[in-house]
Amino acid sequence: MTNKFNVGRMLCWSPYLEIGCGPKENAMIVTYDGTFITRVDDGAVLNVAYGKIQEGSGVNLKKGPKTLKEHKRHKKMSNGSRAFIVNMNGTVSPASNINLVLGVECYPMLRLVKRNSPNLVKFRNAKLLNDFSSKLKREDNDIVNGIGLDLISHQGFSLVPMLQKWLKIGPFLASAIGRGPDHEMLRAHYYKDGQIYLPKEKGYIRVLDGKLEEGQPILAVKTAAWLWLPKAKFVINFDGSISPYKALHLGFGFYEPVYSRE
């Protein structure tokens, strides 16, 4: 029971808000004091997700310091994940690693979207995944490498891992999943119990935090603590899309990035 309790505590992340690129008229208004980049509206500060100062890590907003004592404490929190430097060329770097800068991914991250959304993705091999689920056994798989997760809704693209190295988050090793070229395609087994297993990565597809809400990221996760967590179950729909078993009104999809190189 102790292990289960510890894992549960490690999953209780403090509240955060994801940020991204969008129309100029929706831009955040911020201040910079030499350490924190703070949103004027509510005092939230820019933060590197999970304190992982490495290429590919996400950036979000978290509740900022209110007092001088909190200000000093926040400077050292999570590996200095809230301290930034504004460079002379207009880029922004984590203060603890000026070799990294803020940027956007070339391809969008896989998320939950509404089933009637134009952002919904559909899989070329959806029927094949479903048909072979009844023949697969975890101990002796007929299709060793899995079935390719290439997209019929986005010709020439597939689901791909977005990180070259697994990101360690508490007891987990995780990687974001995104849309990318076919030669980097993820391959999967779909089990009768609804789980989607990635044999090469030796991990499972899960929704971040298990929250079945629109916009939630979808990850590849492997962990020694897996057995303590509820199974992530999915349904392959007739139209080739994939939905969480307990949220059939949602499906896998992408929000297309909007940015300029000017």
TIDO-584267 format. One record per residue: y, z, x of N, C-alpha, C, O, CB in turn. Coordinates in steps of 0.2 Angstrom, whole numbers, plus 5000, padded with zeros to 4 digits. Each point is the difference from the previous one (the first is absolute). Glycine has a CB too. Example, Ala and Ser with C-alpha at 12.3 -4.5 7.8 and 13.67 -1.06 7.14 Angstrom:
% TIDO-584267
497250395066500650004996500650005004499950035005499550034986;501149905007500650015004500550034996500650015003499149895003;
% end
This chain:
% TIDO-584267
499450005004500650004996500650005004500649974998498850094993;500649975015500650005005500249935002500649995000499050125004;499949854997500249935002500449974995500549965001498550035007;500750014986500349974994500750024999500549964999498450034996;501250085006500750034999500549975005500549994999499050124996;500249895011500549985006500249924999500549995001498950105006;500149874991500149934999500550004994500549965001498450005003;501050074991500550004994500750025002500549974998498650064995;501050025011500650025003500449945004500649995000499050135000;500049855004500249955004500249944996500449965003498950085007;500549954984500249944996500650024996500349954997498550025002;501550095001500650024996500649985004500350055003499050044991;500949855007500649985004500650024996500050004994499349905011;501250114999500650024996500349934997499849955002500550155006;500149914987500349944996500449955005500350025004499750054985;499949875010500349955004500249944995499749994995499750045016;501049924991500249944997499949945004500450005006500450074987;498949885005499949945005500649964999500450004995498450005003;501449975008500649955000499749935003499550005003501350104999;499649854996499949945002500649955000500650034999498249994997;501149925005500649955000500149974993499549994996500249985016;500950024986500149984993500749975000500349995005498950094990;501149914999500749975000500550045003500050064999499649884990;500950035013500650045004500350044995500250065002500049855006;499950074986500350054995499650064999500350054997500249854997;498950115007499650065000500050045006499650055000499749894991;501050045014500050045006500250075000500450024996499949875010;499350154998500150075000500750015004500149975005498750064995;501650024998500650025004499850065004499750054997501149914994;499250045016499850065004500550025005500549965001498449994998;501050115004500450025005499650015006499350015000501550054992;499549945014499650025006500350055005500649995001499049894998;500150175002500350055004499850015008500150055003500050014986;499649895013499750005007499350015000499649995005501550044999;498650004990499350025000499749974993499549965000500750145007;500149924987499749984994500449944997500650005000499050124998;500049844999500349954995499950024993499450014998500349905010;500850114989500050044994500349964994500549975000499650145006;499549894988500349964994500550044997499950064999499049895000;501750025000500650044997499850034993500250054998500649875008;498850044990499950024993499750074999500250044996499649845002;499750145007499650064999499950045006499650055000499949894990;500750035016499850045006499449995003499850035005500950054991;498949875001499349985003500149975007500549965001499050034987;500050025016500149975007499449955001499550014997501150105007;499649855001499549955002499450035004500250055004500749864996;498550074999499450045003499549955001499849964996500550144998;499449915012499449965002499450034997499850065001500749905010;499150004985499550034996499450045004499849975005500449944987;499750155006499450045003500250025007499650035004499649914989;501450055009500250015007499649965006500050025005500250094991;499649835002499649965004500549955003500149954997498850064997;501450005012500549965003499649945004499950015006501050094995;498949854995499649955003500149944996500250004994499050085011;500749864998500149944997499649994994499450025000500949935011;500050034983499649994994500150064995499849994994499449945012;501150134997500150054995500549994995500549965002499250125007;500349954985500449994995500750045001499950055004499149924988;501550015004500650055001500250014992500049964996500449995015;499850114988500150024993500650055000500350015005498549984992;501450044997500550055000499750064998499550014996501349915000;499450145007499850064998500650054999500649995003498449995004;500950074990500550054998500350035007499750025005499750014985;501349965010500350025007500250075000500050044995500549855005;499850135006500250075001500650024996500549965000499050045012;500550074986500650024996500550055004500650004999498749984991;500350055015500450055004500049995008499649955002500150134989;500649955013500049995007499350025003499849965004501550064996;498450034997499450025002499549954999499549985004500850144994;499749854996499549944998500249945004499549975002500450084986;500749945014500249945004499650005006499849955003501450054992;498850065009499750015006499249994999499749975005501350114999;498849954991499250004999499849924998499549985003500550144993;500449855001499849934998500049955006499749955000500850074988;499950005017500149965006499350005003499849955003501450074999;498450034998499450005003499449994996499450005002501150085006;499649924985499449994996499649935001500349955001500450124990;498749945007499649945000500149955006500149945000499950074988;500050025018500049965006500749975001500149945003498750044996;501750054998500749975000500149944996500349955002499850095010;499549964983500049934996500649994996500149954997498750075002;501750035001500649994996500649985004500650004998498950084993;500449925016500549995005500149935002499449975002500550155002;500649854995500149925002500649995004500550045001499049934988;500549975015500549985004500249934997499649964999500050115011;501149924990500349944998500149965006500550025004500050024985;499249905013500149975006500649955000500249994995498550025006;501549975005500649965000499949934997500549984998499850085013;499149924988499949934997499950014993499949954997499650015013;500650104987500050004993499350024997499950024994501049905005;498650095005499350024998500050085000500550035003499049865002;500050144992499950075000499350025002499549974999501350034991;499250055015499450025003499950074998500450045000499749885010;499250104990499950085000500250035007499949975005499150014987;501350075008500350035006499550025005500150005006500850054987;498549965005499450015004499749945003499650015005500250104989;500449835004499749945003500449944999500049974995498950085003;501649945006500549955000499749935001500349954999500650135004;498449914998499749945001499849974993499849944999499850095012;500550014984499849984993500750004996500550035002498450024998;501149904995500650004996499849994993499449984998501349975011;499750064986499949994993499949924999500449965002500250154994;498949874999499949934999499650004993499950054997500249925015;499849974987499649984994499449975001500049965005501050034988;498450015004499449975001500149934998500449984996498950125002;500349855006500049934998499749994993500249954997499750025016;499650074986499649994993500150074996500050055003499249865003;500850084988500050064995499450045000499449985001501449964992;499350135006499550054999499749994993500349994995500250095013;498849934992499650004994500250074996500050055003499149885002;501150064988500250064996499749994993499749944998501350075009;499050044989499949994993500649974996500550025001498750085000;500649854995500549974996499849994993499450014999501049935011;500050054985499849994993499549945000500149955003500950104992;498549955000499649945000500349944997499849945002499350144996;501449934999500449944997500649985005500449954998499350084990;500349995018500549995005499949935004499449995001500850145000;500349835000499949945004499850025007499849965004501049984989;499250135009499850025007499350025000499850025006501450024996;498449954993499350025000499649955005500249945000499950114988;499449975015499649965004499449994997499750044997500949995014;499149914991499349984997499649985006500249965004500250014984;498950055012499649985005499549944999499750004995500450125008;499949845002499649945000499250024998499749974997501149975011;499050124996499350025000499950054995499550045001500449925011;500550054983499950064996499350004996499750055000501649954998;498549945000499450004996499450015005499550044998501049884994;499650065014499550015005499950075002499550035000500749865004;500450154997500050075001499650044995499650045001501549945005;499150004987499750034995499249994999499650044999501549954995;498749955007499349984999499650035005499450024999501049874997;499850125010499650035006500050074999499650035004500749875003;500250134989500050085000499350034998499850055002501449944996;498549974997499350034998499549995005499450034999501049944989;499749995017499549995005500150045006499550015005500349884991;500750145005500250045006499750075000500150034995501049905006;498750095005499850075001500350025006500149965005498850034989;501450075006500450025006499650015006500349985006500450084987;498649955007499650005006499849945002499849995006499850124990;500449845000499749935002500449954996499749974995499150085007;501849935001500449954996499749935002499849985005501250094996;499049894993499849935001500549965004499949955003499450064986;501450005010500549975003500350045005500550044998499749894991;499650075017500250055005500750005001500350055000498749935006;501449964995500750005001500450014994500750005001499049935009;500150074984500450004994500249934998499949955003500550175000;500049884991500249944997500850005001500350054999498849954992;501149945011500749995002500550024994499949974995499749945014;501050124993500550024995500549955000500650025001499150105000;500249814998500549955000500349994993499650014996499849945014;501250034990500350004994500149934997500249955003500450155001;499249894989500149944997500750004997500349944998498550054999;501650075002500650004997500649985006500549984998499150114993;500249925015500449995006499649955005499750035004501050084994;499349835001499649955004500250015007500550005002499549924988;499450085014500150015007500150075003500050015006500449884993;499650164996500150075002499450044998499649984995501650005004;498750085004499550044999500250085000500650015003498649905001;500450134994500250075002499850025007499549985003500350054985;500750005016499950015007500250075002500450034996499849855006;499550155003500350075002500749995003500149955004498750094999;501750004996500649995003500250045006500549995003499850004985;499250055014500150035007499449985004499450004998501250104997;499549905012499549985005499650065001499450005002501349915003;499650154995499650065001500150054994500550004996499749995016;499350044986500050054995500550055001500150035005498749954993;501550044996500550055000499750074998499750004995501249925003;499250135007499750074998500550044996500550015002498849985008;500450024984500450044995499650064998499549994996501249915000;499450165007499650064998499349985002499949995006500850054984;498849975005499349995002499849924999499549995002500350134995;500749845002499949934998500249965006500450015004499850014984;499449925012500249945004500249954995499549984995499850055015;501349944990500249954994500349945003500350015005499850094987;499949855004500449945002500349974993499650004995499749985016;501350004989500349974994499649935000499849975005501350094996;498949914993499749944999500649954997500450024996498450035001;501249895006500549954998499749934999499449995000501450085006;499749894992499849935000500149965006500650015003499749994985;499249975015500149965006499549945001499849984995500550135010;499749865001499649945001499350014999499750065001501249905007;498749994990499350004999499650025006499550044999500749874992;500050085015499650015005500050085002499650025004500749875001;500150154992500050075000499750044994500150064999500949935008;498749974989499850024993499550065001499650005004500549884992;500050174999499650054999499449984996500049954996500950135004;498549955002499449984996499750074997500150055003499649855004;500050094987499950074996499349994996499749954999501550075000;498550045000499550014995500350034994500450055001498749965008;500749974985500250044994499350034997499649974998501449955000;499050155002499550034998499950024992500649994997499450065015;499549964986499950014993500450064997500250004994498649955007;501350105003500450054998500849995000500450054999498750035006;501149864997500749985000500350015006500649985001499450054988;499749995016500450015007500049935004499549964999500150165001;500949875003500049945005500050025007500450045002500349904989;498850045012499850025007500249945005499849944998499350144998;501249935010500149955005499650025006500150045004501149954992;498249975004499550015005500350005007499850045005499449914987;501250005010500249995007500450065002500050035005500049854994;500550144996500450065002499750074998500250055002500849884996;498450074999499650064998500550044996500050065001499349935009;501149984985500450044996500049984993499749954998501050075012;499650024986500149984993500749984998500550035003498550054994;501149894997500649984997500250064996499650024995500349855006;500750165000500350054995500749994999500449975003498850115002;501049954989500750004998500350065004499750064999500149884990;500850065014500350055003500150064996500350004994500349925013;499250144995500050064996499650004994500050054996501149975009;498649934993499649994994500450004994499750014994499450055012;501649934995500449994994500049934997500249955003500550145002;499049904989500049944997500649984996500050004994498850025005;501749965005500749994998500249935003499849985005500550144993;500149844998500349945002500450015007500450055000499649914988;499950005017500350015006499650045006500249995005500850004988;498550045005499650045005499749955005499649964998500250144993;500249925015499749965005499250015000499850054998501249965009;498749934995499350005000499850005008500249965003499749984985;499650105014499850015007499349995001499650014996501450075006;498949915005499350005002499950075003500450025005499549854997;499650174997500050075002499350015002499549994997501450054995;499050005014499450035002500150075003500550015003499049875000;500150164995500150075002499350045000499649994996501650004999;498850065009499450055000500050044994499550034998500549975014;500650014985500150044994499949964993500150034995500750045012;499049874994499949964994499650034995500249994994499949915013;499450134994499550034995500350054996499850024994499349965014;501550054994500350054996500549974995500350044996499650045014;500249864990500549974996499749964994499449975001501350025009;499650004984499749964995500049935002500449985004500050104987;499149895006499949935002500549954997500350024994498550005006;501449935004500549964997499749944997499749965003501150075006;499249964984499649954996500549954998500550014998498750084998;500549855005500449944998499649954995499450015000501350005011;499649954985499749954996500249935002500649995001499450104989;499549875010500249935001500149964993499550004997499950005015;501249984987500149974993499849935000499949965005501150124994;498949894995499849934998500549955003499849955002499750094988;501149985011500549955003500150005007500449975003500250054987;498950025014500050005007500450065003500050005006499849884994;500650164996500450055003499550065000499550014998501649944997;499250105009499750075000500450054998500650015002498749955008;500450094986500450064997499750065002499350005001501149934990;499950135009499750065000499650024994500349984994500750065013;498549994993499550014995500450044994499949994994499150015014;501450044994500450054995500749974999500450044997498950065007;500949844998500649984998500049925000500249965004500350145002;499149884989499949924999500649964999500049945000498950094995;501750015003500649964999500349985007500649975000499650094989;499649975016500249985007499549965004499450004998501350115001;499649865006499549965004500349995007500650025001499049924989;500050045015500349995007500549944999500049954997498950095008;501649974999500649955001500450015005500050055004499949944984;500649975013500550005005500750004997500249964996499049995013;501350094994500749994999500349955006499950035006500250084987;500149845005500249955006500750035003500450024997499149884997;500450105013500650025004500649954999499949945000499450125008;501349974992500649964999500550025006500350065000499649934987;500249975018500450025005500349935004499849954999499650165003;501149905002500449955003499950015008500150065002500749924988;499249965013500050015008500749985002500149995006498749984995;501750034995500749995002500350055005500550005002499749934987;
% end
